[in-house]
Amino acid sequence: MPGKIAEAPQHPETKTSAPMSALQSSPALAVTPALVADQVYEALRTAILTGELAGGSPLRVRDVAAMVGTSVMPVREAIRKLEETGLATRVAAHRGAIVRQFTVEELIHIYEVRATLEIEAARRGAAKVTDADLTRMEAACARMQKAVAERRVWDALDDDEDLLRTLYSAGGNPVLMDVIESLWLQCRPYKVIGATEAIDHDDASLWTPQPAILDAARARDVKAATKLTKQSLASARRRLEKRLVSH
């Protein structure tokens, strides 16, 4: 768990960073000056995604607060945010939260449904995409590539989803898009794990399908767009399965 966060006198909700305790060996867990809740959230999120906080570990508010050296209020907010982003699960009322378990079985179930829906959404969208849609997709692709170069994992994933959202929405079925968006939210923790590993190892293969899908959309090539979508999802699933099994 993170170490103490020293208080800054100028604002009751502003802190400065201090050495981490149990996880201090990881430089990625250094806490920078920001709102306390954001600091605690970032430290916990990093610990979860790197495996330093194992799935099923309890996130007791008072224990975390004691370890990071702050009050319980920002810790509650940080844990609530972890639940919203799918990294923590509420055990039961008044019993706190635990670190989410990431399993190959859940991953397979999510990606099976994603593949079924997104291949169909790509087929519909590639047939109806407009010039304005293509402009938005190009901008999203450029932002994604910039985020990858700057190692901003969450921004890169947001931009990837923006590109695909534009393509899929062009198909004209908002219900289909809503279901896909809900799957993205459920899948985001897995995607963060895969994207973080790809960026850390300078593996560009995770970011090559998007420009190819954009090219297929420009050509209104329905067959290519659906094939690339299928391949991209299958590749992401294989990457994550390997990562989960090895850990």
JODA-V557590 format. One record per run of one state. SS is the DSSP state (H for helix, E for strand, C for the rest). FROM is the first residue (numbers start at 0). TO is the last residue. If there is no record, write none. Layout:
ss = <SS,SS>
from = <FROM,FROM>
to = <TO,TO>
//
This chain:
ss = <C,E,C,E,C,H,C,E,H,C,E,C,H,C,H,C,E,C,E,C,H,C,H,C,H,C,H,C,H,C,H,C>
from = <0,5,7,13,16,26,29,33,35,49,57,59,60,68,71,84,87,90,96,99,103,128,130,149,152,169,173,200,203,218,221,246>
to = <4,6,12,15,25,28,32,34,48,56,58,59,67,70,83,86,89,95,98,102,127,129,148,151,168,172,199,202,217,220,245,246>
//
